[in-house]
Amino acid sequence: MENIIEVKNISFAYCEDEQNKTSILQDFSLNIEKGSFTAILGHNGSGKSTLAKLLNGLNKPDSGQVLIEGADSADPAHELEARRKVGMVFQNPDNQLVATIVEEDVAFGPENLGFPPAEIRRRVDEALKAVRMYEYRTHAPHKLSGGQKQRIAIAGIIAMEPACIVLDEPTAMLDPRGRAEVMETVRRLNREKGVTIVLITHYMDEAAAADRVVVMDTGKIVLDGPPKEVFSQAETVKRAGLDLPQPTELAYELKKAGIDLPDGIISTEECVAALTGALREE
């Protein structure tokens, strides 16, 4: 499958001053396939949020390249186009909401790209319908719930019609209902609209819903593969400072206690089926 993003041997360090640099990524490479849903995991300081900003062009690598559909995002000639193709959703939706009316907020991006009014109207309506917030188009964003605000922030990115959306811990500040709303929206955009999704998250159940899971530790990739394959390597996940999905954790502890269960359990349904089978054999 064709890659939409190619990260080639990049290095990046934050500079406190000329003498002090904090290296985050060194000789780091990663490809993201078009139409895929990739979850990136890592404890605080692992480099995942820095990587997210590099994918969108907010950060520029000190060395190496980030190619968006073959174009170097650090090249001034391609910088604007790279940000159009790769949208970014941050942790706090309040930081992305700029207007006092929902539909005006969603229109902000297309307006700044210079589209005519009819095209802006089409994009706004389609984006709000995609996140199931069309009925709130004349509401004030500050009166919405956290999950609704985040869906509006996502609609603002969708209205720019990016090929890929990078979400940096978009559910971290939400309650369980808000988390479920946002994740349902993200999964639907990927499956029904073909939007490439890169999800940075601390929640293992969110990662389990992706096609691919990348685990980072100290600026390096330590695991990369389908969720079942990654979470089957429980010890490596734990050494990276991460938890397992709850069904996987339960199966892991039961296997340590001597109960014969299969590898690759990541959902509640799979855990129930495996336990039922084990009990029948007993």
Secondary structure as a PSIPRED ss2 file (coil, helix, strand):
# PSIPRED VFORMAT (PSIPRED V4.0)

   1 M C   1.000  0.000  0.000
   2 E C   1.000  0.000  0.000
   3 N E   0.000  0.000  1.000
   4 I E   0.000  0.000  1.000
   5 I E   0.000  0.000  1.000
   6 E E   0.000  0.000  1.000
   7 V E   0.000  0.000  1.000
   8 K E   0.000  0.000  1.000
   9 N E   0.000  0.000  1.000
  10 I E   0.000  0.000  1.000
  11 S E   0.000  0.000  1.000
  12 F E   0.000  0.000  1.000
  13 A E   0.000  0.000  1.000
  14 Y E   0.000  0.000  1.000
  15 C E   0.000  0.000  1.000
  16 E C   1.000  0.000  0.000
  17 D C   1.000  0.000  0.000
  18 E C   1.000  0.000  0.000
  19 Q C   1.000  0.000  0.000
  20 N C   1.000  0.000  0.000
  21 K E   0.000  0.000  1.000
  22 T E   0.000  0.000  1.000
  23 S E   0.000  0.000  1.000
  24 I E   0.000  0.000  1.000
  25 L E   0.000  0.000  1.000
  26 Q E   0.000  0.000  1.000
  27 D E   0.000  0.000  1.000
  28 F E   0.000  0.000  1.000
  29 S E   0.000  0.000  1.000
  30 L E   0.000  0.000  1.000
  31 N E   0.000  0.000  1.000
  32 I E   0.000  0.000  1.000
  33 E E   0.000  0.000  1.000
  34 K C   1.000  0.000  0.000
  35 G C   1.000  0.000  0.000
  36 S C   1.000  0.000  0.000
  37 F E   0.000  0.000  1.000
  38 T E   0.000  0.000  1.000
  39 A E   0.000  0.000  1.000
  40 I E   0.000  0.000  1.000
  41 L E   0.000  0.000  1.000
  42 G C   1.000  0.000  0.000
  43 H C   1.000  0.000  0.000
  44 N C   1.000  0.000  0.000
  45 G C   1.000  0.000  0.000
  46 S C   1.000  0.000  0.000
  47 G C   1.000  0.000  0.000
  48 K H   0.000  1.000  0.000
  49 S H   0.000  1.000  0.000
  50 T H   0.000  1.000  0.000
  51 L H   0.000  1.000  0.000
  52 A H   0.000  1.000  0.000
  53 K H   0.000  1.000  0.000
  54 L H   0.000  1.000  0.000
  55 L H   0.000  1.000  0.000
  56 N H   0.000  1.000  0.000
  57 G C   1.000  0.000  0.000
  58 L C   1.000  0.000  0.000
  59 N C   1.000  0.000  0.000
  60 K C   1.000  0.000  0.000
  61 P C   1.000  0.000  0.000
  62 D C   1.000  0.000  0.000
  63 S E   0.000  0.000  1.000
  64 G E   0.000  0.000  1.000
  65 Q E   0.000  0.000  1.000
  66 V E   0.000  0.000  1.000
  67 L E   0.000  0.000  1.000
  68 I E   0.000  0.000  1.000
  69 E C   1.000  0.000  0.000
  70 G C   1.000  0.000  0.000
  71 A E   0.000  0.000  1.000
  72 D E   0.000  0.000  1.000
  73 S C   1.000  0.000  0.000
  74 A C   1.000  0.000  0.000
  75 D C   1.000  0.000  0.000
  76 P C   1.000  0.000  0.000
  77 A C   1.000  0.000  0.000
  78 H C   1.000  0.000  0.000
  79 E H   0.000  1.000  0.000
  80 L H   0.000  1.000  0.000
  81 E H   0.000  1.000  0.000
  82 A H   0.000  1.000  0.000
  83 R H   0.000  1.000  0.000
  84 R H   0.000  1.000  0.000
  85 K H   0.000  1.000  0.000
  86 V E   0.000  0.000  1.000
  87 G E   0.000  0.000  1.000
  88 M E   0.000  0.000  1.000
  89 V E   0.000  0.000  1.000
  90 F C   1.000  0.000  0.000
  91 Q C   1.000  0.000  0.000
  92 N C   1.000  0.000  0.000
  93 P H   0.000  1.000  0.000
  94 D H   0.000  1.000  0.000
  95 N H   0.000  1.000  0.000
  96 Q C   1.000  0.000  0.000
  97 L C   1.000  0.000  0.000
  98 V C   1.000  0.000  0.000
  99 A C   1.000  0.000  0.000
 100 T C   1.000  0.000  0.000
 101 I C   1.000  0.000  0.000
 102 V H   0.000  1.000  0.000
 103 E H   0.000  1.000  0.000
 104 E H   0.000  1.000  0.000
 105 D H   0.000  1.000  0.000
 106 V H   0.000  1.000  0.000
 107 A H   0.000  1.000  0.000
 108 F H   0.000  1.000  0.000
 109 G H   0.000  1.000  0.000
 110 P H   0.000  1.000  0.000
 111 E H   0.000  1.000  0.000
 112 N H   0.000  1.000  0.000
 113 L C   1.000  0.000  0.000
 114 G C   1.000  0.000  0.000
 115 F C   1.000  0.000  0.000
 116 P C   1.000  0.000  0.000
 117 P H   0.000  1.000  0.000
 118 A H   0.000  1.000  0.000
 119 E H   0.000  1.000  0.000
 120 I H   0.000  1.000  0.000
 121 R H   0.000  1.000  0.000
 122 R H   0.000  1.000  0.000
 123 R H   0.000  1.000  0.000
 124 V H   0.000  1.000  0.000
 125 D H   0.000  1.000  0.000
 126 E H   0.000  1.000  0.000
 127 A H   0.000  1.000  0.000
 128 L H   0.000  1.000  0.000
 129 K H   0.000  1.000  0.000
 130 A H   0.000  1.000  0.000
 131 V C   1.000  0.000  0.000
 132 R C   1.000  0.000  0.000
 133 M C   1.000  0.000  0.000
 134 Y H   0.000  1.000  0.000
 135 E H   0.000  1.000  0.000
 136 Y H   0.000  1.000  0.000
 137 R C   1.000  0.000  0.000
 138 T C   1.000  0.000  0.000
 139 H C   1.000  0.000  0.000
 140 A C   1.000  0.000  0.000
 141 P H   0.000  1.000  0.000
 142 H H   0.000  1.000  0.000
 143 K H   0.000  1.000  0.000
 144 L C   1.000  0.000  0.000
 145 S C   1.000  0.000  0.000
 146 G H   0.000  1.000  0.000
 147 G H   0.000  1.000  0.000
 148 Q H   0.000  1.000  0.000
 149 K H   0.000  1.000  0.000
 150 Q H   0.000  1.000  0.000
 151 R H   0.000  1.000  0.000
 152 I H   0.000  1.000  0.000
 153 A H   0.000  1.000  0.000
 154 I H   0.000  1.000  0.000
 155 A H   0.000  1.000  0.000
 156 G H   0.000  1.000  0.000
 157 I H   0.000  1.000  0.000
 158 I H   0.000  1.000  0.000
 159 A C   1.000  0.000  0.000
 160 M C   1.000  0.000  0.000
 161 E C   1.000  0.000  0.000
 162 P C   1.000  0.000  0.000
 163 A C   1.000  0.000  0.000
 164 C E   0.000  0.000  1.000
 165 I E   0.000  0.000  1.000
 166 V E   0.000  0.000  1.000
 167 L E   0.000  0.000  1.000
 168 D E   0.000  0.000  1.000
 169 E C   1.000  0.000  0.000
 170 P C   1.000  0.000  0.000
 171 T C   1.000  0.000  0.000
 172 A C   1.000  0.000  0.000
 173 M C   1.000  0.000  0.000
 174 L C   1.000  0.000  0.000
 175 D C   1.000  0.000  0.000
 176 P H   0.000  1.000  0.000
 177 R H   0.000  1.000  0.000
 178 G H   0.000  1.000  0.000
 179 R H   0.000  1.000  0.000
 180 A H   0.000  1.000  0.000
 181 E H   0.000  1.000  0.000
 182 V H   0.000  1.000  0.000
 183 M H   0.000  1.000  0.000
 184 E H   0.000  1.000  0.000
 185 T H   0.000  1.000  0.000
 186 V H   0.000  1.000  0.000
 187 R H   0.000  1.000  0.000
 188 R H   0.000  1.000  0.000
 189 L H   0.000  1.000  0.000
 190 N H   0.000  1.000  0.000
 191 R H   0.000  1.000  0.000
 192 E H   0.000  1.000  0.000
 193 K H   0.000  1.000  0.000
 194 G C   1.000  0.000  0.000
 195 V C   1.000  0.000  0.000
 196 T E   0.000  0.000  1.000
 197 I E   0.000  0.000  1.000
 198 V E   0.000  0.000  1.000
 199 L E   0.000  0.000  1.000
 200 I E   0.000  0.000  1.000
 201 T C   1.000  0.000  0.000
 202 H C   1.000  0.000  0.000
 203 Y C   1.000  0.000  0.000
 204 M H   0.000  1.000  0.000
 205 D H   0.000  1.000  0.000
 206 E H   0.000  1.000  0.000
 207 A H   0.000  1.000  0.000
 208 A H   0.000  1.000  0.000
 209 A C   1.000  0.000  0.000
 210 A C   1.000  0.000  0.000
 211 D C   1.000  0.000  0.000
 212 R E   0.000  0.000  1.000
 213 V E   0.000  0.000  1.000
 214 V E   0.000  0.000  1.000
 215 V E   0.000  0.000  1.000
 216 M E   0.000  0.000  1.000
 217 D E   0.000  0.000  1.000
 218 T C   1.000  0.000  0.000
 219 G C   1.000  0.000  0.000
 220 K E   0.000  0.000  1.000
 221 I E   0.000  0.000  1.000
 222 V E   0.000  0.000  1.000
 223 L E   0.000  0.000  1.000
 224 D E   0.000  0.000  1.000
 225 G E   0.000  0.000  1.000
 226 P C   1.000  0.000  0.000
 227 P H   0.000  1.000  0.000
 228 K H   0.000  1.000  0.000
 229 E H   0.000  1.000  0.000
 230 V H   0.000  1.000  0.000
 231 F H   0.000  1.000  0.000
 232 S C   1.000  0.000  0.000
 233 Q C   1.000  0.000  0.000
 234 A H   0.000  1.000  0.000
 235 E H   0.000  1.000  0.000
 236 T H   0.000  1.000  0.000
 237 V H   0.000  1.000  0.000
 238 K H   0.000  1.000  0.000
 239 R H   0.000  1.000  0.000
 240 A C   1.000  0.000  0.000
 241 G C   1.000  0.000  0.000
 242 L C   1.000  0.000  0.000
 243 D C   1.000  0.000  0.000
 244 L C   1.000  0.000  0.000
 245 P C   1.000  0.000  0.000
 246 Q H   0.000  1.000  0.000
 247 P H   0.000  1.000  0.000
 248 T H   0.000  1.000  0.000
 249 E H   0.000  1.000  0.000
 250 L H   0.000  1.000  0.000
 251 A H   0.000  1.000  0.000
 252 Y H   0.000  1.000  0.000
 253 E H   0.000  1.000  0.000
 254 L H   0.000  1.000  0.000
 255 K H   0.000  1.000  0.000
 256 K H   0.000  1.000  0.000
 257 A C   1.000  0.000  0.000
 258 G C   1.000  0.000  0.000
 259 I C   1.000  0.000  0.000
 260 D C   1.000  0.000  0.000
 261 L C   1.000  0.000  0.000
 262 P C   1.000  0.000  0.000
 263 D C   1.000  0.000  0.000
 264 G C   1.000  0.000  0.000
 265 I C   1.000  0.000  0.000
 266 I C   1.000  0.000  0.000
 267 S C   1.000  0.000  0.000
 268 T H   0.000  1.000  0.000
 269 E H   0.000  1.000  0.000
 270 E H   0.000  1.000  0.000
 271 C H   0.000  1.000  0.000
 272 V H   0.000  1.000  0.000
 273 A H   0.000  1.000  0.000
 274 A H   0.000  1.000  0.000
 275 L H   0.000  1.000  0.000
 276 T H   0.000  1.000  0.000
 277 G H   0.000  1.000  0.000
 278 A H   0.000  1.000  0.000
 279 L H   0.000  1.000  0.000
 280 R H   0.000  1.000  0.000
 281 E H   0.000  1.000  0.000
 282 E C   1.000  0.000  0.000
